[in-house]
Amino acid sequence: MGAEKVTIDYDLLTDVRDSITQIIAELEDAPERNADVAGAIGAPFEHGRLSMAG
C-alpha cells in the first residue's frame, strides 16, 4: 500500500472555528437571555397580568 495524500481545507477549518466560537459565545450568554425572556413573559409591555393569570 502506498501513502495516501491528505488535503486540508484551511478555509473550511477557519469557518468551522468561527462557527464554534460564535456558538460558545451564545451559550455563555444564554443564562442572561433566559432571564430577559422570563422577564418579558412575566411582564410583557410592563404589565404583570399574564404571570398572575396562571
N, CA, C and O atoms as CSV, one atom per row, in Angstrom:
chain,resi,resn,atom,element,x,y,z
A,1,MET,N,N,0.834,-1.186,0.000
A,1,MET,CA,C,0.000,0.000,0.000
A,1,MET,C,C,0.877,1.248,0.000
A,1,MET,O,O,1.879,1.330,0.710
A,2,GLY,N,N,0.479,2.190,-0.798
A,2,GLY,CA,C,1.212,3.435,-0.875
A,2,GLY,C,C,0.633,4.478,0.074
A,2,GLY,O,O,-0.466,4.322,0.607
A,3,ALA,N,N,1.380,5.512,0.263
A,3,ALA,CA,C,0.929,6.600,1.133
A,3,ALA,C,C,-0.187,7.373,0.425
A,3,ALA,O,O,-0.102,7.672,-0.766
A,4,GLU,N,N,-1.219,7.682,1.180
A,4,GLU,CA,C,-2.329,8.474,0.644
A,4,GLU,C,C,-2.030,9.958,0.862
A,4,GLU,O,O,-1.403,10.339,1.850
A,5,LYS,N,N,-2.487,10.777,-0.067
A,5,LYS,CA,C,-2.338,12.220,0.086
A,5,LYS,C,C,-3.553,12.747,0.852
A,5,LYS,O,O,-4.690,12.342,0.608
A,6,VAL,N,N,-3.285,13.636,1.758
A,6,VAL,CA,C,-4.353,14.261,2.540
A,6,VAL,C,C,-4.361,15.745,2.199
A,6,VAL,O,O,-3.332,16.417,2.258
A,7,THR,N,N,-5.527,16.237,1.845
A,7,THR,CA,C,-5.679,17.653,1.546
A,7,THR,C,C,-6.456,18.295,2.695
A,7,THR,O,O,-7.533,17.831,3.068
A,8,ILE,N,N,-5.902,19.351,3.238
A,8,ILE,CA,C,-6.558,20.067,4.334
A,8,ILE,C,C,-7.085,21.387,3.794
A,8,ILE,O,O,-6.337,22.200,3.249
A,9,ASP,N,N,-8.377,21.580,3.956
A,9,ASP,CA,C,-9.031,22.811,3.506
A,9,ASP,C,C,-9.017,23.809,4.667
A,9,ASP,O,O,-9.892,23.770,5.533
A,10,TYR,N,N,-8.040,24.687,4.683
A,10,TYR,CA,C,-7.875,25.625,5.787
A,10,TYR,C,C,-9.009,26.646,5.837
A,10,TYR,O,O,-9.364,27.113,6.920
A,11,ASP,N,N,-9.574,26.997,4.704
A,11,ASP,CA,C,-10.717,27.914,4.704
A,11,ASP,C,C,-11.904,27.278,5.417
A,11,ASP,O,O,-12.597,27.940,6.190
A,12,LEU,N,N,-12.138,25.999,5.157
A,12,LEU,CA,C,-13.219,25.284,5.825
A,12,LEU,C,C,-12.952,25.196,7.323
A,12,LEU,O,O,-13.864,25.400,8.123
A,13,LEU,N,N,-11.728,24.897,7.709
A,13,LEU,CA,C,-11.388,24.825,9.128
A,13,LEU,C,C,-11.575,26.176,9.821
A,13,LEU,O,O,-12.028,26.234,10.964
A,14,THR,N,N,-11.231,27.243,9.137
A,14,THR,CA,C,-11.425,28.587,9.689
A,14,THR,C,C,-12.903,28.874,9.887
A,14,THR,O,O,-13.299,29.432,10.911
A,15,ASP,N,N,-13.725,28.494,8.908
A,15,ASP,CA,C,-15.175,28.688,9.034
A,15,ASP,C,C,-15.740,27.884,10.198
A,15,ASP,O,O,-16.592,28.377,10.937
A,16,VAL,N,N,-15.276,26.665,10.363
A,16,VAL,CA,C,-15.738,25.817,11.466
A,16,VAL,C,C,-15.326,26.438,12.802
A,16,VAL,O,O,-16.126,26.492,13.737
A,17,ARG,N,N,-14.086,26.904,12.889
A,17,ARG,CA,C,-13.611,27.546,14.119
A,17,ARG,C,C,-14.455,28.775,14.453
A,17,ARG,O,O,-14.834,28.978,15.606
A,18,ASP,N,N,-14.747,29.591,13.443
A,18,ASP,CA,C,-15.557,30.788,13.660
A,18,ASP,C,C,-16.963,30.424,14.134
A,18,ASP,O,O,-17.511,31.081,15.020
A,19,SER,N,N,-17.541,29.385,13.551
A,19,SER,CA,C,-18.875,28.937,13.957
A,19,SER,C,C,-18.869,28.436,15.396
A,19,SER,O,O,-19.776,28.748,16.168
A,20,ILE,N,N,-17.866,27.670,15.755
A,20,ILE,CA,C,-17.769,27.144,17.120
A,20,ILE,C,C,-17.575,28.286,18.111
A,20,ILE,O,O,-18.157,28.266,19.196
A,21,THR,N,N,-16.775,29.268,17.758
A,21,THR,CA,C,-16.557,30.425,18.625
A,21,THR,C,C,-17.869,31.170,18.857
A,21,THR,O,O,-18.155,31.596,19.976
A,22,GLN,N,N,-18.663,31.326,17.802
A,22,GLN,CA,C,-19.951,32.007,17.918
A,22,GLN,C,C,-20.920,31.191,18.788
A,22,GLN,O,O,-21.642,31.758,19.608
A,23,ILE,N,N,-20.935,29.887,18.613
A,23,ILE,CA,C,-21.808,29.022,19.413
A,23,ILE,C,C,-21.428,29.113,20.888
A,23,ILE,O,O,-22.305,29.199,21.747
A,24,ILE,N,N,-20.146,29.096,21.186
A,24,ILE,CA,C,-19.689,29.186,22.575
A,24,ILE,C,C,-20.136,30.514,23.185
A,24,ILE,O,O,-20.608,30.546,24.321
A,25,ALA,N,N,-19.990,31.598,22.442
A,25,ALA,CA,C,-20.403,32.913,22.951
A,25,ALA,C,C,-21.905,32.941,23.225
A,25,ALA,O,O,-22.340,33.493,24.236
A,26,GLU,N,N,-22.699,32.352,22.332
A,26,GLU,CA,C,-24.147,32.325,22.536
A,26,GLU,C,C,-24.513,31.482,23.758
A,26,GLU,O,O,-25.408,31.852,24.517
A,27,LEU,N,N,-23.834,30.361,23.950
A,27,LEU,CA,C,-24.117,29.517,25.112
A,27,LEU,C,C,-23.714,30.207,26.409
A,27,LEU,O,O,-24.390,30.061,27.428
A,28,GLU,N,N,-22.623,30.952,26.375
A,28,GLU,CA,C,-22.200,31.683,27.572
A,28,GLU,C,C,-23.194,32.778,27.929
A,28,GLU,O,O,-23.365,33.094,29.106
A,29,ASP,N,N,-23.853,33.362,26.931
A,29,ASP,CA,C,-24.824,34.425,27.166
A,29,ASP,C,C,-26.232,33.890,27.440
A,29,ASP,O,O,-27.128,34.668,27.767
A,30,ALA,N,N,-26.438,32.594,27.315
A,30,ALA,CA,C,-27.779,32.015,27.447
A,30,ALA,C,C,-28.448,32.313,28.784
A,30,ALA,O,O,-29.631,32.653,28.785
A,31,PRO,N,N,-27.763,32.207,29.927
A,31,PRO,CA,C,-28.453,32.498,31.188
A,31,PRO,C,C,-29.001,33.923,31.257
A,31,PRO,O,O,-30.098,34.143,31.770
A,32,GLU,N,N,-28.247,34.879,30.749
A,32,GLU,CA,C,-28.718,36.264,30.758
A,32,GLU,C,C,-29.932,36.431,29.841
A,32,GLU,O,O,-30.903,37.097,30.199
A,33,ARG,N,N,-29.867,35.824,28.662
A,33,ARG,CA,C,-31.005,35.923,27.738
A,33,ARG,C,C,-32.217,35.211,28.314
A,33,ARG,O,O,-33.349,35.652,28.112
A,34,ASN,N,N,-31.994,34.106,29.035
A,34,ASN,CA,C,-33.082,33.371,29.648
A,34,ASN,C,C,-33.817,34.269,30.648
A,34,ASN,O,O,-35.047,34.288,30.679
A,35,ALA,N,N,-33.072,35.002,31.454
A,35,ALA,CA,C,-33.682,35.920,32.412
A,35,ALA,C,C,-34.438,37.036,31.692
A,35,ALA,O,O,-35.513,37.439,32.136
A,36,ASP,N,N,-33.892,37.533,30.595
A,36,ASP,CA,C,-34.572,38.575,29.823
A,36,ASP,C,C,-35.893,38.071,29.272
A,36,ASP,O,O,-36.900,38.777,29.325
A,37,VAL,N,N,-35.898,36.860,28.747
A,37,VAL,CA,C,-37.124,36.277,28.184
A,37,VAL,C,C,-38.140,36.046,29.300
A,37,VAL,O,O,-39.318,36.365,29.141
A,38,ALA,N,N,-37.695,35.497,30.419
A,38,ALA,CA,C,-38.614,35.257,31.536
A,38,ALA,C,C,-39.213,36.568,32.029
A,38,ALA,O,O,-40.395,36.628,32.369
A,39,GLY,N,N,-38.402,37.609,32.067
A,39,GLY,CA,C,-38.916,38.920,32.476
A,39,GLY,C,C,-39.929,39.465,31.487
A,39,GLY,O,O,-40.928,40.065,31.884
A,40,ALA,N,N,-39.679,39.262,30.212
A,40,ALA,CA,C,-40.609,39.753,29.193
A,40,ALA,C,C,-41.926,38.985,29.235
A,40,ALA,O,O,-42.995,39.560,29.026
A,41,ILE,N,N,-41.842,37.692,29.505
A,41,ILE,CA,C,-43.061,36.891,29.579
A,41,ILE,C,C,-43.826,37.226,30.855
A,41,ILE,O,O,-45.054,37.307,30.856
A,42,GLY,N,N,-43.078,37.420,31.940
A,42,GLY,CA,C,-43.710,37.722,33.219
A,42,GLY,C,C,-44.375,39.081,33.240
A,42,GLY,O,O,-45.360,39.277,33.951
A,43,ALA,N,N,-43.859,40.015,32.479
A,43,ALA,CA,C,-44.419,41.371,32.453
A,43,ALA,C,C,-44.311,41.952,31.045
A,43,ALA,O,O,-43.563,42.904,30.823
A,44,PRO,N,N,-45.058,41.380,30.090
A,44,PRO,CA,C,-44.977,41.930,28.733
A,44,PRO,C,C,-45.505,43.353,28.696
A,44,PRO,O,O,-46.564,43.645,29.251
A,45,PHE,N,N,-44.789,44.209,28.061
A,45,PHE,CA,C,-45.148,45.621,27.933
A,45,PHE,C,C,-45.395,46.244,29.305
A,45,PHE,O,O,-46.265,47.099,29.471
A,46,GLU,N,N,-44.595,45.785,30.299
A,46,GLU,CA,C,-44.658,46.300,31.669
A,46,GLU,C,C,-45.981,45.989,32.374
A,46,GLU,O,O,-46.344,46.691,33.318
A,47,HIS,N,N,-46.706,44.959,31.941
A,47,HIS,CA,C,-47.951,44.545,32.583
A,47,HIS,C,C,-47.761,43.129,33.132
A,47,HIS,O,O,-47.344,42.239,32.391
A,48,GLY,N,N,-48.054,42.907,34.395
A,48,GLY,CA,C,-47.841,41.627,35.032
A,48,GLY,C,C,-49.077,40.734,35.074
A,48,GLY,O,O,-49.048,39.686,35.719
A,49,ARG,N,N,-50.147,41.116,34.411
A,49,ARG,CA,C,-51.383,40.343,34.478
A,49,ARG,C,C,-51.223,38.920,33.934
A,49,ARG,O,O,-51.866,37.998,34.436
A,50,LEU,N,N,-50.391,38.732,32.936
A,50,LEU,CA,C,-50.205,37.409,32.359
A,50,LEU,C,C,-49.607,36.448,33.377
A,50,LEU,O,O,-50.058,35.307,33.479
A,51,SER,N,N,-48.610,36.879,34.126
A,51,SER,CA,C,-47.993,35.989,35.107
A,51,SER,C,C,-48.915,35.708,36.276
A,51,SER,O,O,-48.796,34.655,36.902
A,52,MET,N,N,-49.816,36.598,36.589
A,52,MET,CA,C,-50.751,36.396,37.705
A,52,MET,C,C,-51.953,35.551,37.284
A,52,MET,O,O,-52.675,35.043,38.143
A,53,ALA,N,N,-52.179,35.392,35.989
A,53,ALA,CA,C,-53.352,34.670,35.497
A,53,ALA,C,C,-53.229,33.168,35.729
A,53,ALA,O,O,-54.245,32.481,35.842
A,54,GLY,N,N,-51.998,32.640,35.802
A,54,GLY,CA,C,-51.787,31.201,35.929
A,54,GLY,C,C,-51.928,30.761,37.306
A,54,GLY,O,O,-51.782,29.573,37.592
